[in-house]
């Protein structure tokens, strides 16, 4: 919203609906655990990938704000980065307290549209 100092880093995911314990476990691992394949190559979890993006953006928030066409903040405060996963539907990862909140699109938009 204009006048706010928050820049949002949003990772949009559309995980499949889960109906079994094994599917729920797989989805949670995909969100939160790095995995290694049979050749020893590590596949970063969604959370690891988002943390990497956040770390890359954090030092450059003023430049990001300028590229987004945002005016410098008049009160001398700095822009802050808020990072979140957004899914279309409720996902099991939304019930786990980890580094980043996992919200449905409706949950994310509701406070911003009021």
C-alpha positions in Angstrom: 0.0 0.0 0.0 1.3 3.5 -0.7 2.9 5.0 2.3 3.9 1.7 3.9 7.5 0.7 4.3 7.1 -3.0 3.6 8.4 -4.7 0.5 7.0 -8.2 0.2 8.9 -11.2 -1.1 6.2 -13.7 -2.0 6.9 -17.3 -3.0 3.8 -18.5 -4.7 3.2 -22.3 -4.5 0.4 -24.4 -5.6 0.9 -27.7 -3.9 -1.4 -30.6 -4.7 -4.3 -31.3 -2.3 -3.3 -34.0 0.1 -5.6 -36.8 1.3 -3.2 -39.3 2.8 -0.6 -39.3 5.5 2.2 -40.1 3.1 1.3 -37.2 0.8 1.2 -34.9 3.8 4.7 -36.0 4.9 6.0 -35.7 1.3 4.7 -32.1 1.0 6.1 -31.1 4.4 9.5 -32.5 3.4 9.4 -30.6 0.1 8.7 -27.4 2.0 11.1 -27.7 4.8 13.9 -30.3 4.2 16.7 -30.3 1.7 17.0 -33.7 0.1 19.9 -35.5 -1.6 19.4 -37.8 -4.6 21.2 -41.0 -5.4 24.0 -39.2 -7.1 24.7 -37.0 -4.0 23.2 -33.8 -5.5 21.3 -31.7 -3.0 17.9 -30.4 -3.9 17.1 -27.4 -1.7 13.7 -27.3 0.0 11.2 -24.5 -0.8 12.2 -22.9 2.6 15.9 -23.0 1.8 15.3 -21.5 -1.6 13.2 -18.7 -0.2 15.8 -18.0 2.5 18.4 -17.6 -0.2 16.2 -15.1 -2.1 15.6 -13.2 1.1 19.3 -13.0 1.9 20.0 -11.8 -1.6 17.4 -9.0 -1.5 17.8 -7.8 2.1 21.0 -5.7 1.6 19.5 -3.9 -1.5 16.0 -2.8 -0.3 16.5 0.8 -1.2 17.5 -0.1 -4.7 14.6 -2.6 -4.9 12.2 0.2 -3.8 13.6 2.6 -6.4 13.2 -0.1 -9.2 9.6 -0.6 -8.0 9.1 3.2 -8.4 8.6 3.8 -4.6 9.5 7.1 -3.3 12.1 7.4 -0.5 10.5 7.3 2.9 10.0 10.9 4.2 10.3 10.0 7.9 13.8 8.7 7.6 12.8 5.1 8.2 14.0 2.3 6.0 12.1 -0.2 3.9 11.7 -3.6 5.5 11.4 -7.0 3.8 8.5 -9.3 4.7 8.8 -12.8 3.3 5.9 -15.3 3.0 4.8 -18.4 1.1 1.4 -17.9 -0.5 -0.7 -20.9 -1.7 -4.0 -21.1 -3.5 -5.5 -23.6 -0.9 -4.6 -24.5 2.7 -1.4 -26.5 2.7 0.0 -28.8 5.5 3.0 -26.5 5.7 0.8 -23.7 6.9 0.4 -25.6 10.2 4.1 -25.8 10.9 5.8 -23.0 12.7 9.0 -22.5 10.6 11.0 -19.5 9.3 8.3 -18.2 6.9 4.5 -18.1 7.3 2.5 -20.2 4.8 -0.7 -18.4 4.0 -3.5 -19.0 1.5 -4.0 -16.2 -1.1 -7.2 -15.2 0.8 -5.4 -15.0 4.1 -2.6 -12.9 2.5 -5.0 -10.5 0.7 -7.7 -10.0 3.4 -5.8 -7.5 5.6 -4.4 -5.6 2.6 -7.8 -5.1 0.9 -9.6 -3.8 3.9 
